[in-house]
Amino acid sequence: MNTDFIKGVIVPIITPIDKEESINEAKLREQVDYVIEGGVLGILAFGSNGEFYVIEDDEMERGLKIMVDQAAGRVPVYFGIGAISTKKCCRLAQMAAANGASGISILQPMFLKPTEDELYLHFKTIAESVKDTPILLYNNPGRVGYTMSAGLVENLAVNVPNIIGMKDTSGDITQTAEFIRRTRHVEFKVFGGKDTLLYASMCHGAVGGVCTAANFMPELITDIYNKYIAGDLEASLEAQFKLNPVRLSMDAASFPVAAKDMANLRGRNIGEPYTPNLATKAGPVLDKIKTEMQRAGLI
């Protein structure tokens, strides 16, 4: 299985919607072009910042088709799965593979507290339902309430042929490094999941990052990656430090609406979040976001 294309900055693309909360096709196509022109090397459909948890299956299929069509082979389009049941995850994985997804990212089941045996079987079963499609694990302990262990990830990387990588959003660089250290003998591809740690993750061997910031400042986040790959580590670190204050200003807003807030501030006219979330109101939080974006020359 060729996995050479799985690298770089991948954007968990935001999902533009209209007032009826249906995907705005024209805006989604514009956003696909915007992030590709901004230098991303992949698009993740329906990641956390794509608001997967409130989107119906048929609407996900429609959105994926739009993204694959608009990307037109310029970059791979991955599909994110965050369902709880193994059966539903398999169904979504098969749908994604049938509609041109280049890879599939699978979040560990939220709300539950599964054992390692249960998690192993869950991921293995989904991967085996789409044997010809690369699978990326998605470790996000902050949202699901528990973490994948390095032992579990190593077992899956070694024993399931199409589980070829992962995104780690733990924010714990030691854990990210352990995922890399224990799987490097099978060329497992680990992506950092924290925009503020892209440089640090790559220093430990990550192949890139899945970065929310690419939705509204792709030129800044891809600059970190490109300078690192070119061997200019000092400039890459400076690019990281330029990005970080903007990215950190998002944290005071309601998750995940800040990505759409900031895209709109840059003139993207991307629309509102899905309810129950609301756009950030005028006040100290939005003022801080604007200030940091101004300091970075974004607005």
C-alpha positions as CSV (number, residue, x, y, z in Angstrom):
1,M,0.0,0.0,0.0
2,N,1.5,3.3,-1.1
3,T,1.5,5.8,1.8
4,D,4.1,8.3,0.5
5,F,1.4,11.0,0.1
6,I,0.5,10.9,3.8
7,K,2.4,13.8,5.2
8,G,2.5,17.6,5.6
9,V,-0.2,19.9,7.0
10,I,-3.6,18.4,6.7
11,V,-6.5,20.7,7.4
12,P,-9.6,19.5,9.4
13,I,-11.7,21.6,7.1
14,I,-14.6,23.6,8.5
15,T,-18.0,22.9,7.1
16,P,-19.8,26.0,5.7
17,I,-23.6,25.8,6.2
18,D,-26.6,27.8,5.2
19,K,-29.4,29.1,7.5
20,E,-31.1,25.7,7.3
21,E,-27.8,24.0,8.4
22,S,-27.3,22.3,5.1
23,I,-23.8,22.3,3.6
24,N,-23.3,25.4,1.5
25,E,-21.7,23.8,-1.6
26,A,-20.4,27.0,-3.2
27,K,-18.6,28.0,0.0
28,L,-17.3,24.6,0.6
29,R,-15.8,24.5,-2.8
30,E,-14.2,27.9,-2.2
31,Q,-12.8,26.7,1.1
32,V,-11.2,23.7,-0.6
33,D,-9.5,25.9,-3.1
34,Y,-8.4,28.3,-0.4
35,V,-6.6,25.7,1.7
36,I,-5.0,24.0,-1.2
37,E,-3.8,27.4,-2.5
38,G,-2.5,28.0,1.0
39,G,-0.2,25.0,0.8
40,V,-1.9,22.2,2.7
41,L,-1.0,18.7,1.6
42,G,-4.3,17.1,2.6
43,I,-7.9,17.8,3.6
44,L,-9.7,16.0,6.4
45,A,-13.4,16.0,5.9
46,F,-15.5,16.0,9.1
47,G,-12.9,16.2,11.7
48,S,-13.6,17.9,15.1
49,N,-13.5,21.4,13.5
50,G,-15.7,20.0,10.7
51,E,-18.4,19.5,13.4
52,F,-18.9,15.8,12.5
53,Y,-20.9,15.1,15.6
54,V,-23.9,17.1,14.4
55,I,-24.0,16.1,10.7
56,E,-26.2,13.4,9.4
57,D,-24.7,10.5,7.4
58,D,-26.3,11.4,4.1
59,E,-25.0,15.0,4.5
60,M,-21.5,13.7,5.2
61,E,-21.6,11.7,2.0
62,R,-22.8,14.7,0.0
63,G,-20.0,16.9,1.6
64,L,-17.3,14.3,0.9
65,K,-18.3,14.0,-2.8
66,I,-18.1,17.8,-3.1
67,M,-14.7,17.9,-1.5
68,V,-13.2,15.1,-3.6
69,D,-14.6,16.6,-6.7
70,Q,-13.3,20.1,-5.9
71,A,-9.9,18.8,-4.8
72,A,-9.6,17.0,-8.2
73,G,-6.6,15.0,-7.1
74,R,-4.5,18.1,-6.2
75,V,-4.3,16.8,-2.6
76,P,-5.7,13.7,-0.9
77,V,-9.1,14.0,0.9
78,Y,-9.4,12.0,4.1
79,F,-12.7,11.2,5.9
80,G,-13.1,11.5,9.7
81,I,-15.2,9.1,11.7
82,G,-16.2,9.8,15.2
83,A,-19.1,7.4,15.7
84,I,-19.3,5.2,18.8
85,S,-20.5,1.8,17.5
86,T,-18.2,-0.4,15.5
87,K,-21.0,-1.2,13.1
88,K,-21.7,2.4,12.3
89,C,-18.0,3.2,11.9
90,C,-17.7,0.3,9.4
91,R,-20.6,1.6,7.4
92,L,-19.2,5.1,7.3
93,A,-15.7,3.8,6.3
94,Q,-17.2,1.8,3.4
95,M,-19.2,4.8,2.3
96,A,-16.1,7.0,2.4
97,A,-13.9,4.5,0.5
98,A,-16.6,4.1,-2.2
99,N,-16.7,7.9,-2.7
100,G,-13.0,8.5,-3.2
101,A,-11.5,9.1,0.2
102,S,-7.8,8.6,0.1
103,G,-7.7,7.6,3.8
104,I,-9.9,7.4,6.9
105,S,-9.3,8.9,10.3
106,I,-11.0,7.1,13.3
107,L,-11.5,8.7,16.7
108,Q,-11.6,6.4,19.7
109,P,-15.2,6.0,20.9
110,M,-16.4,8.9,23.0
111,F,-18.5,8.6,26.2
112,L,-17.4,5.0,26.8
113,K,-14.4,3.8,28.8
114,P,-13.4,0.7,26.7
115,T,-10.7,-1.7,27.6
116,E,-7.6,-2.1,25.4
117,D,-9.0,-5.4,24.0
118,E,-12.2,-3.7,23.1
119,L,-10.4,-0.8,21.4
120,Y,-8.1,-3.1,19.5
121,L,-11.0,-5.1,18.1
122,H,-12.9,-1.9,17.3
123,F,-10.1,-0.4,15.2
124,K,-9.2,-3.8,13.7
125,T,-12.8,-4.5,12.6
126,I,-13.2,-1.1,10.9
127,A,-9.8,-1.4,9.1
128,E,-10.7,-4.8,7.8
129,S,-14.0,-3.5,6.4
130,V,-12.0,-1.3,4.0
131,K,-8.7,-3.3,3.6
132,D,-7.5,-1.3,0.6
133,T,-7.8,2.1,2.3
134,P,-5.2,3.6,4.6
135,I,-6.5,4.1,8.2
136,L,-5.3,6.7,10.6
137,L,-6.0,6.4,14.3
138,Y,-7.1,9.6,16.1
139,N,-6.2,10.0,19.7
140,N,-8.0,12.9,21.4
141,P,-8.1,12.3,25.1
142,G,-9.3,15.9,25.8
143,R,-12.6,15.2,24.0
144,V,-13.3,11.5,24.8
145,G,-12.0,11.4,28.3
146,Y,-9.2,8.8,28.0
147,T,-6.1,8.2,25.9
148,M,-4.9,5.4,23.7
149,S,-1.8,3.8,25.1
150,A,1.5,3.4,23.1
151,G,1.2,-0.3,23.5
152,L,-2.3,-0.4,21.8
153,V,-1.1,1.8,19.0
154,E,2.0,-0.4,18.5
155,N,-0.1,-3.6,18.4
156,L,-2.4,-2.1,15.8
157,A,0.4,-0.7,13.7
158,V,2.2,-4.1,13.6
159,N,-0.8,-6.4,13.2
160,V,-3.3,-4.6,11.0
161,P,-1.7,-3.9,7.6
162,N,-3.8,-0.8,6.6
163,I,-3.6,1.0,9.9
164,I,-0.6,3.1,8.8
165,G,-0.7,6.2,11.0
166,M,-2.3,8.4,13.5
167,K,-3.1,11.9,14.7
168,D,-2.2,12.6,18.4
169,T,-4.0,15.5,19.9
170,S,-3.0,14.7,23.5
171,G,-0.8,17.8,23.7
172,D,1.7,15.7,25.6
173,I,4.9,15.7,23.6
174,T,6.2,12.8,25.5
175,Q,3.2,10.7,24.5
176,T,3.5,11.8,20.9
177,A,7.2,10.8,21.0
178,E,6.3,7.4,22.4
179,F,3.9,6.7,19.6
180,I,6.6,7.6,17.2
181,R,9.4,5.6,18.9
182,R,7.4,2.4,19.3
183,T,6.1,2.3,15.7
184,R,9.0,3.7,13.7
185,H,10.2,0.2,12.7
186,V,7.0,-0.3,10.7
187,E,7.2,3.2,9.2
188,F,4.0,4.2,11.0
189,K,3.1,7.9,10.2
190,V,2.4,10.0,13.3
191,F,0.8,13.5,12.9
192,G,0.8,16.1,15.6
193,G,-2.6,17.3,16.5
194,K,-1.8,20.5,18.3
195,D,-1.1,23.5,16.0
196,T,1.2,25.0,18.7
197,L,3.3,21.9,18.8
198,L,3.8,21.3,15.0
199,Y,7.5,22.1,15.2
200,A,8.1,20.1,18.4
201,S,6.2,17.1,16.9
202,M,8.3,17.1,13.8
203,C,11.5,17.4,15.8
204,H,10.5,14.0,17.3
205,G,9.7,12.5,14.0
206,A,6.1,13.4,13.1
207,V,5.4,13.6,9.4
208,G,3.3,16.7,9.8
209,G,0.3,17.9,11.6
210,V,-3.5,18.0,11.4
211,C,-4.0,21.7,12.0
212,T,-7.1,23.7,12.5
213,A,-5.2,26.9,11.8
214,A,-4.9,26.0,8.1
215,N,-8.6,26.9,7.8
216,F,-7.9,30.6,8.3
217,M,-4.1,31.1,8.2
218,P,-2.8,28.4,6.0
219,E,0.2,30.5,5.0
220,L,1.4,30.6,8.6
221,I,1.0,27.0,9.5
222,T,2.4,25.6,6.3
223,D,5.4,28.0,6.7
224,I,6.4,26.0,9.8
225,Y,6.3,22.7,7.9
226,N,7.9,23.9,4.7
227,K,10.8,25.6,6.5
228,Y,11.4,22.5,8.7
229,I,11.4,20.2,5.7
230,A,13.9,22.6,3.9
231,G,16.2,22.2,6.9
232,D,15.9,25.8,8.2
233,L,15.0,24.9,11.8
234,E,15.6,28.3,13.2
235,A,13.2,29.9,10.7
236,S,10.7,27.1,11.3
237,L,10.7,27.7,15.1
238,E,10.2,31.4,14.5
239,A,7.3,30.7,12.3
240,Q,5.9,28.5,15.1
241,F,6.3,31.4,17.5
242,K,4.5,33.8,15.1
243,L,1.5,31.4,14.9
244,N,1.1,30.4,18.5
245,P,-0.4,33.6,20.0
246,V,-3.1,33.6,17.3
247,R,-3.8,29.9,17.8
248,L,-3.9,30.3,21.6
249,S,-6.4,33.1,21.5
250,M,-9.0,30.6,20.2
251,D,-9.0,28.6,23.4
252,A,-11.2,31.1,25.4
253,A,-14.0,30.7,22.8
254,S,-16.6,28.0,22.8
255,F,-15.3,24.9,21.0
256,P,-15.1,24.7,18.0
257,V,-16.6,28.0,16.9
258,A,-13.4,30.1,16.9
259,A,-12.2,28.5,13.6
260,K,-15.3,29.9,11.8
261,D,-15.0,33.2,13.7
262,M,-11.5,33.6,12.5
263,A,-12.2,32.5,9.0
264,N,-15.0,35.1,8.9
265,L,-12.7,37.8,10.3
266,R,-10.4,37.1,7.3
267,G,-13.3,37.7,4.9
268,R,-14.0,34.1,4.2
269,N,-17.8,34.5,4.8
270,I,-17.9,30.9,5.9
271,G,-21.2,31.2,7.9
272,E,-22.3,30.2,11.4
273,P,-21.5,27.1,13.4
274,Y,-24.1,24.3,13.8
275,T,-26.4,24.8,16.8
276,P,-26.3,24.6,19.8
277,N,-23.0,26.5,19.2
278,L,-23.2,30.2,18.4
279,A,-20.6,32.5,16.9
280,T,-18.5,34.3,19.5
281,K,-20.2,37.5,20.6
282,A,-18.6,40.9,20.8
283,G,-16.5,41.2,24.0
284,P,-13.2,40.3,25.5
285,V,-12.8,36.9,23.9
286,L,-13.4,38.2,20.4
287,D,-11.3,41.3,21.1
288,K,-8.4,39.1,22.0
289,I,-8.7,37.1,18.8
290,K,-8.8,40.2,16.7
291,T,-5.8,41.7,18.5
292,E,-3.7,38.6,17.9
293,M,-4.8,38.3,14.3
294,Q,-3.8,42.0,13.8
295,R,-0.4,41.5,15.4
296,A,0.2,38.6,13.0
297,G,-0.8,40.7,10.0
298,L,-3.8,38.5,9.2
299,I,-6.4,41.3,9.4
